[in-house]
Amino acid sequence: MANNAPVLILLGPPGAGKGTQARMLEEDYGLVQLSTGDMLRAAVAAGSDAGKRAKAVMEAGQLVSDDIVLAILRDRMGQPDVAKGIILDGFPRTDGQAAALDGLLAGSGQRVTAAISLEVDDEAMVGRVSGRYTCAKCGEGYHDQFKLPASAGVCDKCGGTDMKRRADDNAETVRERLKAYHAQTAPLIAYYAGKGVLQKIDAMGPIADIRKSLGSIVGQVAA
């Protein structure tokens, strides 16, 4: 029996705004963002069969295999809060994983309804990501160029004065992550184009404009 709940995939390199836009899609359409990392941690904490397998692999310092990730995703998609549809974050990363995901979805009468590529300029991404920092107390995000706190060094949200930057948010590391993205994940664009579900939007403009562009696509499949 077909399940018409939308399954969305956001594609784009580090800093393209996938997380920000996914949260807005949750607000606008009642979809649920499923992050691979969050699902793994939840499954381990819950002690599910797949969670136990994942825990053993991670404790051995190894990467969690695709079949474990798929088992955890299958379990998660069986929960009632995802009835209106999902946004996948961090999976699939390769066309092999995409094919495995297609098989998983087919088992419940579903399919990927839209794979949306957030199109960005690489050098702009270097500047966007390397300028990011957050309030250590509440997690509010800031940027050297695009979003400074009203009072230098003081969080607008909670008044905290301890700001932190991720160690890997520097220009050299960002360029390496972009290179890895293009080599490993960008082939998904061709994969989903071949399936007829690929959509591309310009993700270099204001967040509100990107939200509107996404909405025009998602509204058609999440209505």
C-alpha positions as CSV (number, residue, x, y, z in Angstrom):
1,M,0.0,0.0,0.0
2,A,1.4,3.4,-1.0
3,N,2.4,5.8,1.7
4,N,2.2,9.4,0.4
5,A,4.0,11.1,3.2
6,P,6.8,13.1,1.6
7,V,10.5,12.1,1.9
8,L,12.7,15.1,1.2
9,I,16.5,15.2,0.9
10,L,18.4,18.5,1.1
11,L,21.7,18.4,-0.8
12,G,24.5,20.9,-0.5
13,P,28.0,21.4,0.8
14,P,28.9,22.5,4.4
15,G,27.6,25.9,5.1
16,A,24.9,25.9,2.4
17,G,22.2,26.3,5.1
18,K,20.6,22.8,5.1
19,G,20.1,22.7,8.8
20,T,18.5,26.2,8.9
21,Q,16.2,25.5,6.1
22,A,15.2,22.0,7.4
23,R,14.1,23.6,10.7
24,M,12.0,26.1,8.7
25,L,10.4,23.3,6.7
26,E,9.5,21.6,10.0
27,E,7.8,24.7,11.1
28,D,6.0,25.4,7.8
29,Y,4.8,21.8,6.9
30,G,5.0,19.7,10.1
31,L,7.8,17.6,8.6
32,V,10.4,16.0,10.9
33,Q,14.2,16.4,10.3
34,L,16.0,13.1,10.7
35,S,19.7,13.6,11.4
36,T,21.8,10.5,11.1
37,G,23.9,11.5,14.1
38,D,20.8,12.2,16.3
39,M,19.2,8.9,15.3
40,L,22.3,7.0,16.1
41,R,22.6,8.6,19.6
42,A,18.9,8.0,20.3
43,A,19.1,4.4,19.2
44,V,22.1,3.7,21.4
45,A,20.4,5.4,24.3
46,A,17.2,3.4,23.8
47,G,19.1,0.1,23.6
48,S,17.3,-1.1,20.4
49,D,18.8,-4.0,18.5
50,A,20.3,-1.7,15.9
51,G,21.4,0.7,18.6
52,K,23.3,-2.0,20.3
53,R,25.0,-2.9,17.1
54,A,25.9,0.7,16.5
55,K,27.3,1.1,20.0
56,A,29.6,-1.9,19.6
57,V,30.9,-0.5,16.3
58,M,31.4,3.0,17.6
59,E,33.1,1.7,20.8
60,A,35.5,-0.2,18.6
61,G,36.4,3.1,16.8
62,Q,34.9,2.0,13.5
63,L,32.4,3.7,11.2
64,V,28.7,2.6,11.5
65,S,27.8,0.5,8.4
66,D,25.1,1.5,6.0
67,D,23.0,-1.5,7.0
68,I,23.0,-0.4,10.6
69,V,22.1,3.2,9.6
70,L,19.2,1.8,7.5
71,A,18.0,-0.4,10.3
72,I,17.9,2.6,12.7
73,L,16.2,4.8,10.0
74,R,13.6,2.0,9.4
75,D,12.8,1.9,13.2
76,R,12.6,5.7,13.4
77,M,10.3,6.0,10.4
78,G,7.9,3.6,12.1
79,Q,7.2,6.2,14.9
80,P,4.0,8.2,14.8
81,D,5.6,11.7,14.9
82,V,6.9,11.3,11.3
83,A,3.5,10.7,9.8
84,K,3.5,14.0,7.9
85,G,6.8,13.3,6.2
86,I,10.5,13.6,6.8
87,I,13.6,15.6,5.8
88,L,16.8,13.4,5.7
89,D,19.9,15.1,7.0
90,G,23.3,13.4,6.5
91,F,22.0,10.4,4.6
92,P,22.4,9.3,1.9
93,R,25.9,10.6,1.2
94,T,26.7,8.3,-1.8
95,D,24.7,6.9,-4.7
96,G,25.1,3.4,-3.2
97,Q,23.4,4.6,0.0
98,A,20.7,6.3,-2.1
99,A,19.9,3.0,-3.8
100,A,19.7,1.3,-0.4
101,L,17.4,4.0,0.8
102,D,15.2,3.5,-2.2
103,G,14.9,-0.2,-1.3
104,L,14.0,0.7,2.3
105,L,11.4,3.1,1.3
106,A,9.8,0.8,-1.2
107,G,9.2,-1.7,1.6
108,S,6.8,0.8,3.2
109,G,5.3,2.0,-0.1
110,Q,7.3,5.2,-0.1
111,R,9.9,6.9,-2.3
112,V,12.0,10.0,-2.3
113,T,9.6,12.7,-3.4
114,A,12.1,15.5,-3.9
115,A,15.9,15.9,-3.7
116,I,16.6,19.6,-3.4
117,S,20.1,20.8,-4.2
118,L,21.0,24.1,-2.5
119,E,23.3,25.7,-5.1
120,V,26.1,27.8,-3.7
121,D,29.5,29.3,-4.6
122,D,32.4,27.4,-3.1
123,E,34.5,30.5,-2.2
124,A,31.5,32.2,-0.7
125,M,31.0,29.0,1.5
126,V,34.6,29.3,2.7
127,G,33.8,32.8,4.0
128,R,30.4,31.9,5.4
129,V,31.6,28.9,7.3
130,S,35.0,30.2,8.5
131,G,33.3,33.3,10.0
132,R,30.8,31.3,12.2
133,Y,30.9,31.3,16.0
134,T,28.3,30.6,18.7
135,C,27.5,31.5,22.3
136,A,28.9,28.8,24.5
137,K,26.1,29.3,27.0
138,C,22.9,29.1,24.8
139,G,24.2,28.1,21.4
140,E,23.0,31.3,19.5
141,G,24.9,31.6,16.2
142,Y,26.9,34.6,15.0
143,H,29.1,35.5,12.1
144,D,32.1,37.8,11.7
145,Q,30.5,39.4,8.6
146,F,26.8,38.6,8.5
147,K,25.6,38.6,12.1
148,L,27.5,40.3,14.9
149,P,26.0,40.7,18.4
150,A,24.6,44.2,19.1
151,S,27.2,44.6,21.8
152,A,30.6,43.2,21.0
153,G,31.3,39.9,22.7
154,V,27.9,39.7,24.4
155,C,25.2,37.3,23.3
156,D,22.0,39.1,22.3
157,K,19.9,36.1,23.5
158,C,21.2,35.3,26.9
159,G,23.9,37.9,27.7
160,G,26.7,35.3,27.8
161,T,30.2,36.5,27.1
162,D,31.9,33.2,26.2
163,M,31.9,32.7,22.5
164,K,33.3,29.6,20.7
165,R,34.3,28.5,17.2
166,R,34.4,25.0,15.9
167,A,38.0,23.9,15.4
168,D,37.2,22.8,11.9
169,D,35.5,26.1,10.9
170,N,38.6,27.5,9.2
171,A,39.3,28.3,5.6
172,E,41.7,25.4,4.9
173,T,39.4,22.8,6.5
174,V,36.3,24.1,4.8
175,R,38.0,23.8,1.4
176,E,38.9,20.2,2.2
177,R,35.3,19.5,3.2
178,L,34.0,21.1,0.0
179,K,36.4,19.0,-2.0
180,A,35.2,15.8,-0.2
181,Y,31.6,16.9,-0.8
182,H,32.1,17.3,-4.6
183,A,33.9,14.0,-4.8
184,Q,31.6,11.8,-2.7
185,T,28.2,13.4,-2.4
186,A,27.7,15.6,-5.5
187,P,27.1,12.4,-7.6
188,L,23.8,12.2,-5.8
189,I,22.7,15.1,-7.9
190,A,23.1,13.0,-11.0
191,Y,21.4,10.0,-9.3
192,Y,18.3,11.9,-8.3
193,A,18.2,13.8,-11.7
194,G,18.0,10.3,-13.3
195,K,15.1,9.5,-11.0
196,G,13.3,12.7,-12.0
197,V,13.0,14.1,-8.5
198,L,15.9,16.6,-8.5
199,Q,15.2,20.3,-7.9
200,K,17.8,23.0,-7.8
201,I,17.5,26.4,-6.0
202,D,19.9,29.3,-5.6
203,A,21.0,29.3,-2.0
204,M,23.2,32.4,-2.1
205,G,20.5,34.9,-1.3
206,P,18.8,35.9,1.9
207,I,17.5,33.1,4.1
208,A,13.9,34.3,3.6
209,D,14.2,34.1,-0.2
210,I,15.6,30.5,0.0
211,R,12.8,29.6,2.4
212,K,10.3,30.9,-0.2
213,S,11.9,28.9,-3.0
214,L,11.9,25.8,-1.0
215,G,8.3,26.3,0.0
216,S,7.2,26.5,-3.6
217,I,8.7,23.0,-4.2
218,V,7.8,21.4,-0.9
219,G,4.2,22.8,-0.9
220,Q,3.5,20.7,-4.0
221,V,4.5,17.4,-2.4
222,A,3.5,18.1,1.3
223,A,0.0,19.4,0.6
